[in-house]
Amino acid sequence: MARKKTKNAAEAPGFDTGSPVEPSAHWSALREGDRVSVRLAPGFETGGRVSAVTPDRTVVWVDLDGGRGRTLLHCSDGVEILPA
């Protein structure tokens, strides 16, 4: 029986290790507890509250309104997080 070879993340297609990621300028102002509007895709926007931010501001956790849970957003995800 053949075994499936698993590639590590650096070998996976589409994974770019050569360029550092930078958050949008307004991500640097986000603080825990801030009310925000999250634009996940054109025409899809939801509100929430920032529950955590990494020190480098590249990752933000948001508790979404309406009991929709907590979501992790990375600056390279293509989402917008704006003050509400």
N, CA, C and O atoms as a Tinker XYZ file with bonds, in Angstrom:
   336  protein
     1  N      0.836000   -1.175000    0.000000    73     2
     2  CA     0.000000    0.000000    0.000000    64     1     3
     3  C      0.887000    1.246000    0.000000    63     2     4     5
     4  O      1.810000    1.357000    0.807000    81     3
     5  N      0.606000    2.163000   -0.891000    73     3     6
     6  CA     1.396000    3.390000   -0.992000    64     5     7
     7  C      1.040000    4.338000    0.135000    63     6     8     9
     8  O     -0.114000    4.432000    0.554000    81     7
     9  N      2.039000    5.027000    0.611000    73     7    10
    10  CA     1.811000    6.030000    1.653000    64     9    11
    11  C      1.717000    7.394000    1.000000    63    10    12    13
    12  O      2.413000    7.689000    0.028000    81    11
    13  N      0.860000    8.201000    1.542000    73    11    14
    14  CA     0.686000    9.557000    1.043000    64    13    15
    15  C      1.773000   10.437000    1.648000    63    14    16    17
    16  O      1.899000   10.527000    2.869000    81    15
    17  N      2.547000   11.079000    0.801000    73    15    18
    18  CA     3.600000   11.954000    1.286000    64    17    19
    19  C      3.001000   13.312000    1.641000    63    18    20    21
    20  O      2.293000   13.924000    0.842000    81    19
    21  N      3.291000   13.757000    2.825000    73    19    22
    22  CA     2.808000   15.053000    3.273000    64    21    23
    23  C      3.906000   16.078000    3.089000    63    22    24    25
    24  O      5.028000   15.893000    3.560000    81    23
    25  N      3.582000   17.149000    2.409000    73    23    26
    26  CA     4.551000   18.237000    2.235000    64    25    27
    27  C      4.516000   19.129000    3.458000    63    26    28    29
    28  O      3.469000   19.311000    4.079000    81    27
    29  N      5.663000   19.682000    3.797000    73    27    30
    30  CA     5.622000   20.657000    4.870000    64    29    31
    31  C      5.114000   21.980000    4.289000    63    30    32    33
    32  O      5.044000   22.138000    3.071000    81    31
    33  N      4.770000   22.906000    5.140000    73    31    34
    34  CA     4.129000   24.146000    4.698000    64    33    35
    35  C      4.984000   24.928000    3.704000    63    34    36    37
    36  O      4.450000   25.555000    2.789000    81    35
    37  N      6.288000   24.897000    3.874000    73    35    38
    38  CA     7.160000   25.656000    2.978000    64    37    39
    39  C      7.178000   25.082000    1.565000    63    38    40    41
    40  O      7.489000   25.799000    0.614000    81    39
    41  N      6.847000   23.790000    1.413000    73    39    42
    42  CA     6.826000   23.164000    0.099000    64    41    43
    43  C      5.445000   23.213000   -0.551000    63    42    44    45
    44  O      5.301000   22.920000   -1.738000    81    43
    45  N      4.446000   23.578000    0.219000    73    43    46
    46  CA     3.072000   23.583000   -0.302000    64    45    47
    47  C      2.907000   24.654000   -1.373000    63    46    48    49
    48  O      3.498000   25.730000   -1.270000    81    47
    49  N      2.110000   24.369000   -2.397000    73    47    50
    50  CA     1.900000   25.371000   -3.444000    64    49    51
    51  C      1.271000   26.632000   -2.872000    63    50    52    53
    52  O      0.383000   26.560000   -2.022000    81    51
    53  N      1.729000   27.776000   -3.337000    73    51    54
    54  CA     1.142000   29.050000   -2.912000    64    53    55
    55  C      1.695000   29.599000   -1.621000    63    54    56    57
    56  O      1.305000   30.688000   -1.201000    81    55
    57  N      2.597000   28.873000   -0.976000    73    55    58
    58  CA     3.154000   29.358000    0.284000    64    57    59
    59  C      4.392000   30.177000   -0.013000    63    58    60    61
    60  O      5.352000   29.660000   -0.584000    81    59
    61  N      4.385000   31.431000    0.360000    73    59    62
    62  CA     5.487000   32.342000    0.067000    64    61    63
    63  C      6.243000   32.647000    1.349000    63    62    64    65
    64  O      5.709000   33.309000    2.240000    81    63
    65  N      7.460000   32.179000    1.453000    73    63    66
    66  CA     8.264000   32.443000    2.652000    64    65    67
    67  C      9.213000   33.621000    2.455000    63    66    68    69
    68  O      9.919000   34.007000    3.387000    81    67
    69  N      9.237000   34.193000    1.255000    73    67    70
    70  CA    10.211000   35.228000    0.956000    64    69    71
    71  C      9.810000   36.640000    1.314000    63    70    72    73
    72  O     10.681000   37.501000    1.440000    81    71
    73  N      8.543000   36.914000    1.482000    73    71    74
    74  CA     8.143000   38.287000    1.752000    64    73    75
    75  C      7.412000   38.384000    3.088000    63    74    76    77
    76  O      6.467000   37.635000    3.337000    81    75
    77  N      7.846000   39.305000    3.946000    73    75    78
    78  CA     7.175000   39.473000    5.233000    64    77    79
    79  C      5.796000   40.090000    5.033000    63    78    80    81
    80  O      5.578000   40.851000    4.091000    81    79
    81  N      4.881000   39.762000    5.913000    73    79    82
    82  CA     3.537000   40.329000    5.831000    64    81    83
    83  C      3.468000   41.578000    6.688000    63    82    84    85
    84  O      4.087000   41.661000    7.749000    81    83
    85  N      2.720000   42.528000    6.218000    73    83    86
    86  CA     2.544000   43.790000    6.935000    64    85    87
    87  C      1.064000   44.075000    7.076000    63    86    88    89
    88  O      0.337000   44.033000    6.083000    81    87
    89  N      0.591000   44.365000    8.287000    73    87    90
    90  CA    -0.817000   44.707000    8.457000    64    89    91
    91  C     -1.117000   46.096000    7.907000    63    90    92    93
    92  O     -0.219000   46.927000    7.767000    81    91
    93  N     -2.384000   46.339000    7.598000    73    91    94
    94  CA    -2.794000   47.678000    7.172000    64    93    95
    95  C     -2.495000   48.658000    8.295000    63    94    96    97
    96  O     -2.446000   48.279000    9.465000    81    95
    97  N     -2.299000   49.897000    7.938000    73    95    98
    98  CA    -1.915000   50.917000    8.929000    64    97    99
    99  C     -2.918000   51.014000   10.078000    63    98   100   101
   100  O     -2.519000   51.189000   11.229000    81    99
   101  N     -4.212000   50.905000    9.781000    73    99   102
   102  CA    -5.213000   51.059000   10.842000    64   101   103
   103  C     -5.252000   49.861000   11.802000    63   102   104   105
   104  O     -5.827000   49.964000   12.886000    81   103
   105  N     -4.644000   48.721000   11.416000    73   103   106
   106  CA    -4.587000   47.592000   12.344000    64   105   107
   107  C     -3.726000   47.935000   13.562000    63   106   108   109
   108  O     -3.938000   47.378000   14.639000    81   107
   109  N     -2.768000   48.833000   13.409000    73   107   110
   110  CA    -1.887000   49.181000   14.525000    64   109   111
   111  C     -2.626000   49.906000   15.641000    63   110   112   113
   112  O     -2.151000   49.944000   16.776000    81   111
   113  N     -3.784000   50.482000   15.331000    73   111   114
   114  CA    -4.563000   51.196000   16.338000    64   113   115
   115  C     -5.553000   50.293000   17.069000    63   114   116   117
   116  O     -6.166000   50.728000   18.043000    81   115
   117  N     -5.724000   49.053000   16.629000    73   115   118
   118  CA    -6.700000   48.156000   17.245000    64   117   119
   119  C     -6.251000   47.731000   18.638000    63   118   120   121
   120  O     -5.089000   47.393000   18.863000    81   119
   121  N     -7.199000   47.759000   19.561000    73   119   122
   122  CA    -6.933000   47.362000   20.945000    64   121   123
   123  C     -8.011000   46.386000   21.399000    63   122   124   125
   124  O     -9.125000   46.391000   20.874000    81   123
   125  N     -7.682000   45.570000   22.356000    73   123   126
   126  CA    -8.646000   44.643000   22.932000    64   125   127
   127  C     -9.854000   45.415000   23.451000    63   126   128   129
   128  O     -9.703000   46.410000   24.160000    81   127
   129  N    -11.054000   44.954000   23.094000    73   127   130
   130  CA   -12.289000   45.605000   23.530000    64   129   131
   131  C    -12.868000   46.578000   22.517000    63   130   132   133
   132  O    -14.013000   47.003000   22.670000    81   131
   133  N    -12.115000   46.943000   21.486000    73   131   134
   134  CA   -12.608000   47.875000   20.462000    64   133   135
   135  C    -13.755000   47.271000   19.669000    63   134   136   137
   136  O    -13.717000   46.092000   19.317000    81   135
   137  N    -14.784000   48.082000   19.384000    73   135   138
   138  CA   -15.852000   47.678000   18.473000    64   137   139
   139  C    -15.330000   47.863000   17.062000    63   138   140   141
   140  O    -14.733000   48.893000   16.749000    81   139
   141  N    -15.553000   46.865000   16.201000    73   139   142
   142  CA   -15.053000   46.922000   14.834000    64   141   143
   143  C    -16.106000   46.425000   13.852000    63   142   144   145
   144  O    -17.060000   45.735000   14.212000    81   143
   145  N    -15.891000   46.803000   12.602000    73   143   146
   146  CA   -16.652000   46.289000   11.482000    64   145   147
   147  C    -15.680000   45.458000   10.656000    63   146   148   149
   148  O    -14.597000   45.927000   10.307000    81   147
   149  N    -16.065000   44.227000   10.345000    73   147   150
   150  CA   -15.193000   43.313000    9.608000    64   149   151
   151  C    -15.792000   43.091000    8.223000    63   150   152   153
   152  O    -16.917000   42.609000    8.092000    81   151
   153  N    -15.027000   43.448000    7.192000    73   151   154
   154  CA   -15.446000   43.215000    5.817000    64   153   155
   155  C    -14.699000   41.993000    5.312000    63   154   156   157
   156  O    -13.518000   42.059000    4.973000    81   155
   157  N    -15.420000   40.868000    5.269000    73   155   158
   158  CA   -14.806000   39.593000    4.900000    64   157   159
   159  C    -14.722000   39.415000    3.391000    63   158   160   161
   160  O    -13.778000   38.804000    2.890000    81   159
   161  N    -15.687000   39.936000    2.674000    73   159   162
   162  CA   -15.749000   39.854000    1.216000    64   161   163
   163  C    -16.634000   40.995000    0.740000    63   162   164   165
   164  O    -17.400000   41.545000    1.531000    81   163
   165  N    -16.549000   41.362000   -0.535000    73   163   166
   166  CA   -17.427000   42.426000   -1.032000    64   165   167
   167  C    -18.899000   42.091000   -0.747000    63   166   168   169
   168  O    -19.405000   41.040000   -1.142000    81   167
   169  N    -19.552000   43.000000   -0.064000    73   167   170
   170  CA   -20.962000   42.809000    0.253000    64   169   171
   171  C    -21.229000   42.034000    1.527000    63   170   172   173
   172  O    -22.386000   41.901000    1.923000    81   171
   173  N    -20.198000   41.518000    2.184000    73   171   174
   174  CA   -20.393000   40.790000    3.438000    64   173   175
   175  C    -19.621000   41.479000    4.544000    63   174   176   177
   176  O    -18.392000   41.426000    4.599000    81   175
   177  N    -20.365000   42.122000    5.416000    73   175   178
   178  CA   -19.774000   42.874000    6.520000    64   177   179
   179  C    -20.480000   42.477000    7.803000    63   178   180   181
   180  O    -21.693000   42.267000    7.812000    81   179
   181  N    -19.731000   42.375000    8.872000    73   179   182
   182  CA   -20.305000   42.027000   10.163000    64   181   183
   183  C    -19.601000   42.822000   11.253000    63   182   184   185
   184  O    -18.485000   43.302000   11.055000    81   183
   185  N    -20.238000   42.957000   12.375000    73   183   186
   186  CA   -19.658000   43.682000   13.497000    64   185   187
   187  C    -19.101000   42.726000   14.525000    63   186   188   189
   188  O    -19.366000   41.525000   14.493000    81   187
   189  N    -18.329000   43.275000   15.431000    73   187   190
   190  CA   -17.769000   42.469000   16.505000    64   189   191
   191  C    -16.927000   43.298000   17.442000    63   190   192   193
   192  O    -16.874000   44.525000   17.354000    81   191
   193  N    -16.272000   42.595000   18.337000    73   191   194
   194  CA   -15.401000   43.243000   19.325000    64   193   195
   195  C    -14.057000   42.531000   19.325000    63   194   196   197
   196  O    -13.996000   41.303000   19.364000    81   195
   197  N    -12.984000   43.307000   19.281000    73   195   198
   198  CA   -11.636000   42.730000   19.306000    64   197   199
   199  C    -11.424000   42.054000   20.659000    63   198   200   201
   200  O    -11.604000   42.670000   21.709000    81   199
   201  N    -11.040000   40.777000   20.617000    73   199   202
   202  CA   -10.781000   40.072000   21.874000    64   201   203
   203  C     -9.287000   39.880000   22.133000    63   202   204   205
   204  O     -8.879000   39.678000   23.277000    81   203
   205  N     -8.466000   39.941000   21.071000    73   203   206
   206  CA    -7.017000   39.829000   21.248000    64   205   207
   207  C     -6.308000   40.305000   19.983000    63   206   208   209
   208  O     -6.838000   40.203000   18.877000    81   207
   209  N     -5.103000   40.825000   20.173000    73   207   210
   210  CA    -4.265000   41.289000   19.067000    64   209   211
   211  C     -2.835000   40.860000   19.376000    63   210   212   213
   212  O     -2.368000   41.012000   20.505000    81   211
   213  N     -2.140000   40.324000   18.376000    73   211   214
   214  CA    -0.744000   39.942000   18.603000    64   213   215
   215  C      0.117000   41.210000   18.679000    63   214   216   217
   216  O     -0.259000   42.246000   18.130000    81   215
   217  N      1.257000   41.133000   19.348000    73   215   218
   218  CA     2.118000   42.315000   19.491000    64   217   219
   219  C      2.562000   42.928000   18.156000    63   218   220   221
   220  O      2.754000   44.140000   18.068000    81   219
   221  N      2.725000   42.096000   17.117000    73   219   222
   222  CA     3.145000   42.636000   15.822000    64   221   223
   223  C      1.966000   43.117000   14.972000    63   222   224   225
   224  O      2.153000   43.607000   13.859000    81   223
   225  N      0.758000   42.974000   15.505000    73   223   226
   226  CA    -0.477000   43.445000   14.860000    64   225   227
   227  C     -0.806000   42.724000   13.553000    63   226   228   229
   228  O     -1.552000   43.263000   12.736000    81   227
   229  N     -0.277000   41.537000   13.337000    73   227   230
   230  CA    -0.598000   40.796000   12.110000    64   229   231
   231  C     -1.801000   39.876000   12.292000    63   230   232   233
   232  O     -2.410000   39.453000   11.310000    81   231
   233  N     -2.151000   39.563000   13.546000    73   231   234
   234  CA    -3.270000   38.666000   13.835000    64   233   235
   235  C     -4.211000   39.329000   14.828000    63   234   236   237
   236  O     -3.779000   39.885000   15.838000    81   235
   237  N     -5.514000   39.264000   14.526000    73   235   238
   238  CA    -6.538000   39.840000   15.396000    64   237   239
   239  C     -7.633000   38.798000   15.604000    63   238   240   241
   240  O     -8.114000   38.193000   14.646000    81   239
   241  N     -8.022000   38.591000   16.862000    73   239   242
   242  CA    -9.178000   37.753000   17.181000    64   241   243
   243  C    -10.366000   38.670000   17.376000    63   242   244   245
   244  O    -10.268000   39.680000   18.073000    81   243
   245  N    -11.499000   38.324000   16.760000    73   243   246
   246  CA   -12.712000   39.137000   16.882000    64   245   247
   247  C    -13.872000   38.246000   17.316000    63   246   248   249
   248  O    -14.126000   37.204000   16.712000    81   247
   249  N    -14.581000   38.670000   18.382000    73   247   250
   250  CA   -15.830000   38.024000   18.785000    64   249   251
   251  C    -16.926000   38.645000   17.941000    63   250   252   253
   252  O    -17.240000   39.825000   18.098000    81   251
   253  N    -17.511000   37.861000   17.048000    73   251   254
   254  CA   -18.517000   38.376000   16.129000    64   253   255
   255  C    -19.849000   38.593000   16.826000    63   254   256   257
   256  O    -20.198000   37.862000   17.753000    81   255
   257  N    -20.590000   39.596000   16.380000    73   255   258
   258  CA   -21.910000   39.900000   16.928000    64   257   259
   259  C    -22.891000   38.771000   16.626000    63   258   260   261
   260  O    -22.681000   37.968000   15.717000    81   259
   261  N    -23.948000   38.732000   17.398000    73   259   262
   262  CA   -25.025000   37.782000   17.145000    64   261   263
   263  C    -24.703000   36.356000   17.523000    63   262   264   265
   264  O    -25.350000   35.427000   17.039000    81   263
   265  N    -23.711000   36.162000   18.382000    73   263   266
   266  CA   -23.377000   34.814000   18.816000    64   265   267
   267  C    -22.751000   33.951000   17.732000    63   266   268   269
   268  O    -22.831000   32.724000   17.787000    81   267
   269  N    -22.124000   34.592000   16.743000    73   267   270
   270  CA   -21.529000   33.840000   15.633000    64   269   271
   271  C    -20.122000   33.347000   15.918000    63   270   272   273
   272  O    -19.447000   32.837000   15.024000    81   271
   273  N    -19.680000   33.495000   17.145000    73   271   274
   274  CA   -18.394000   32.933000   17.530000    64   273   275
   275  C    -17.230000   33.895000   17.427000    63   274   276   277
   276  O    -17.387000   35.087000   17.162000    81   275
   277  N    -16.068000   33.335000   17.646000    73   275   278
   278  CA   -14.808000   34.084000   17.626000    64   277   279
   279  C    -14.041000   33.666000   16.388000    63   278   280   281
   280  O    -13.980000   32.481000   16.061000    81   279
   281  N    -13.457000   34.633000   15.697000    73   279   282
   282  CA   -12.713000   34.314000   14.483000    64   281   283
   283  C    -11.328000   34.935000   14.527000    63   282   284   285
   284  O    -11.142000   36.033000   15.053000    81   283
   285  N    -10.360000   34.221000   13.970000    73   283   286
   286  CA    -8.998000   34.706000   13.873000    64   285   287
   287  C     -8.809000   35.287000   12.478000    63   286   288   289
   288  O     -9.126000   34.638000   11.481000    81   287
   289  N     -8.295000   36.501000   12.411000    73   287   290
   290  CA    -8.058000   37.172000   11.135000    64   289   291
   291  C     -6.587000   37.528000   11.031000    63   290   292   293
   292  O     -6.012000   38.111000   11.950000    81   291
   293  N     -5.985000   37.176000    9.913000    73   291   294
   294  CA    -4.584000   37.481000    9.660000    64   293   295
   295  C     -4.525000   38.587000    8.612000    63   294   296   297
   296  O     -5.397000   38.677000    7.748000    81   295
   297  N     -3.511000   39.417000    8.689000    73   295   298
   298  CA    -3.419000   40.560000    7.779000    64   297   299
   299  C     -3.310000   40.152000    6.316000    63   298   300   301
   300  O     -3.590000   40.965000    5.435000    81   299
   301  N     -2.912000   38.922000    6.037000    73   299   302
   302  CA    -2.819000   38.470000    4.650000    64   301   303
   303  C     -4.101000   37.796000    4.161000    63   302   304   305
   304  O     -4.144000   37.299000    3.036000    81   303
   305  N     -5.146000   37.773000    4.994000    73   303   306
   306  CA    -6.411000   37.132000    4.622000    64   305   307
   307  C     -7.236000   37.949000    3.642000    63   306   308   309
   308  O     -8.189000   37.426000    3.065000    81   307
   309  N     -6.897000   39.215000    3.436000    73   307   310
   310  CA    -7.661000   40.047000    2.531000    64   309   311
   311  C     -8.923000   40.619000    3.137000    63   310   312   313
   312  O     -9.834000   41.010000    2.409000    81   311
   313  N     -8.994000   40.676000    4.461000    73   311   314
   314  CA   -10.151000   41.244000    5.136000    64   313   315
   315  C     -9.817000   42.657000    5.607000    63   314   316   317
   316  O     -8.652000   43.014000    5.782000    81   315
   317  N    -10.868000   43.448000    5.809000    73   315   318
   318  CA   -10.700000   44.781000    6.386000    64   317   319
   319  C    -11.292000   44.782000    7.777000    63   318   320   321
   320  O    -12.388000   44.261000    7.985000    81   319
   321  N    -10.593000   45.352000    8.719000    73   319   322
   322  CA   -11.103000   45.538000   10.074000    64   321   323
   323  C    -11.067000   47.029000   10.339000    63   322   324   325
   324  O     -9.998000   47.634000   10.415000    81   323
   325  N    -12.255000   47.620000   10.480000    73   323   326
   326  CA   -12.358000   49.064000   10.651000    64   325   327
   327  C    -13.036000   49.390000   11.971000    63   326   328   329
   328  O    -13.904000   48.640000   12.415000    81   327
   329  N    -12.659000   50.492000   12.607000    73   327   330
   330  CA   -13.358000   50.903000   13.827000    64   329   331
   331  C    -14.845000   51.107000   13.542000    63   330   332   333
   332  O    -15.216000   51.659000   12.506000    81   331
   333  N    -15.686000   50.660000   14.460000    73   331   334
   334  CA   -17.131000   50.806000   14.271000    64   333   335
   335  C    -17.621000   52.086000   14.912000    63   334   336
   336  O    -18.813000   52.386000   14.859000    81   335
